[in-house]
Amino acid sequence: MRTQAQRIIDHLATGRPLTAIDALKRFGCFRLAARILDLRNDGHRITSRVEKCGDKRFASYRLAG
């Protein structure tokens, strides 16, 4: 079975962004920021961007090309 980090990097490799709510729904990942940090520490270049929807703010992650 693939780890959450492996599934996250596979998703990011498609070019689509990933948010915490998407990660929770798709992978059961409650701590996306921690998995992103793990992936960055493994050498993956992942960018983050603060998105805004109404008065809510959240991070969106992408694999740097």
GUZA-320991 format. One record per residue (C-alpha): chain; residue in one letter; z, y, x. Coordinates in Angstrom, 2 decimals. Layout:
// GUZA-320991
<node unit="A" code="a" Z="Z" Y="Y" X="X"/>
...
// end
This chain:
// GUZA-320991
<node unit="A" code="m" Z="0.00" Y="0.00" X="0.00"/>
<node unit="A" code="r" Z="-0.89" Y="3.46" X="1.27"/>
<node unit="A" code="t" Z="1.87" Y="5.99" X="1.81"/>
<node unit="A" code="q" Z="2.09" Y="9.27" X="-0.08"/>
<node unit="A" code="a" Z="1.00" Y="11.10" X="3.08"/>
<node unit="A" code="q" Z="-2.09" Y="8.90" X="3.38"/>
<node unit="A" code="r" Z="-3.02" Y="9.47" X="-0.25"/>
<node unit="A" code="i" Z="-2.45" Y="13.23" X="0.14"/>
<node unit="A" code="i" Z="-4.66" Y="13.49" X="3.23"/>
<node unit="A" code="d" Z="-7.35" Y="11.41" X="1.50"/>
<node unit="A" code="h" Z="-7.25" Y="13.85" X="-1.43"/>
<node unit="A" code="l" Z="-7.40" Y="16.90" X="0.85"/>
<node unit="A" code="a" Z="-10.33" Y="15.35" X="2.75"/>
<node unit="A" code="t" Z="-12.41" Y="15.61" X="-0.44"/>
<node unit="A" code="g" Z="-12.23" Y="19.41" X="-0.11"/>
<node unit="A" code="r" Z="-10.17" Y="19.87" X="-3.25"/>
<node unit="A" code="p" Z="-6.91" Y="21.86" X="-3.12"/>
<node unit="A" code="l" Z="-3.57" Y="20.28" X="-3.93"/>
<node unit="A" code="t" Z="-0.52" Y="21.84" X="-5.58"/>
<node unit="A" code="a" Z="2.96" Y="20.43" X="-6.03"/>
<node unit="A" code="i" Z="2.39" Y="19.69" X="-9.72"/>
<node unit="A" code="d" Z="-0.88" Y="17.89" X="-8.89"/>
<node unit="A" code="a" Z="0.89" Y="15.84" X="-6.20"/>
<node unit="A" code="l" Z="3.65" Y="14.90" X="-8.63"/>
<node unit="A" code="k" Z="1.15" Y="13.80" X="-11.29"/>
<node unit="A" code="r" Z="-1.24" Y="11.97" X="-8.94"/>
<node unit="A" code="f" Z="1.05" Y="10.49" X="-6.30"/>
<node unit="A" code="g" Z="4.60" Y="10.72" X="-7.66"/>
<node unit="A" code="c" Z="5.40" Y="13.09" X="-4.78"/>
<node unit="A" code="f" Z="8.34" Y="15.39" X="-5.52"/>
<node unit="A" code="r" Z="8.35" Y="17.05" X="-2.07"/>
<node unit="A" code="l" Z="4.76" Y="18.01" X="-1.28"/>
<node unit="A" code="a" Z="5.80" Y="20.67" X="1.24"/>
<node unit="A" code="a" Z="7.68" Y="18.03" X="3.25"/>
<node unit="A" code="r" Z="4.65" Y="15.70" X="3.25"/>
<node unit="A" code="i" Z="2.41" Y="18.62" X="4.30"/>
<node unit="A" code="l" Z="4.78" Y="19.34" X="7.19"/>
<node unit="A" code="d" Z="4.63" Y="15.67" X="8.23"/>
<node unit="A" code="l" Z="0.83" Y="15.78" X="8.15"/>
<node unit="A" code="r" Z="0.75" Y="19.02" X="10.16"/>
<node unit="A" code="n" Z="3.09" Y="17.48" X="12.71"/>
<node unit="A" code="d" Z="0.65" Y="14.56" X="12.95"/>
<node unit="A" code="g" Z="-2.07" Y="17.04" X="13.92"/>
<node unit="A" code="h" Z="-3.83" Y="17.70" X="10.62"/>
<node unit="A" code="r" Z="-4.91" Y="21.31" X="10.12"/>
<node unit="A" code="i" Z="-3.78" Y="22.18" X="6.59"/>
<node unit="A" code="t" Z="-3.84" Y="25.69" X="5.21"/>
<node unit="A" code="s" Z="-1.65" Y="27.01" X="2.44"/>
<node unit="A" code="r" Z="-2.28" Y="29.81" X="0.01"/>
<node unit="A" code="v" Z="0.05" Y="31.36" X="-2.56"/>
<node unit="A" code="e" Z="-1.52" Y="31.22" X="-6.00"/>
<node unit="A" code="k" Z="-0.35" Y="33.14" X="-9.05"/>
<node unit="A" code="c" Z="-0.58" Y="32.14" X="-12.70"/>
<node unit="A" code="g" Z="1.06" Y="34.66" X="-14.98"/>
<node unit="A" code="d" Z="4.43" Y="35.40" X="-13.41"/>
<node unit="A" code="k" Z="4.61" Y="32.03" X="-11.62"/>
<node unit="A" code="r" Z="3.78" Y="31.55" X="-7.94"/>
<node unit="A" code="f" Z="2.99" Y="28.28" X="-6.20"/>
<node unit="A" code="a" Z="1.40" Y="27.02" X="-3.00"/>
<node unit="A" code="s" Z="-2.04" Y="25.47" X="-2.88"/>
<node unit="A" code="y" Z="-2.95" Y="23.35" X="0.16"/>
<node unit="A" code="r" Z="-6.36" Y="22.59" X="1.69"/>
<node unit="A" code="l" Z="-7.58" Y="20.76" X="4.74"/>
<node unit="A" code="a" Z="-8.97" Y="23.29" X="7.23"/>
<node unit="A" code="g" Z="-12.60" Y="22.65" X="8.05"/>
// end
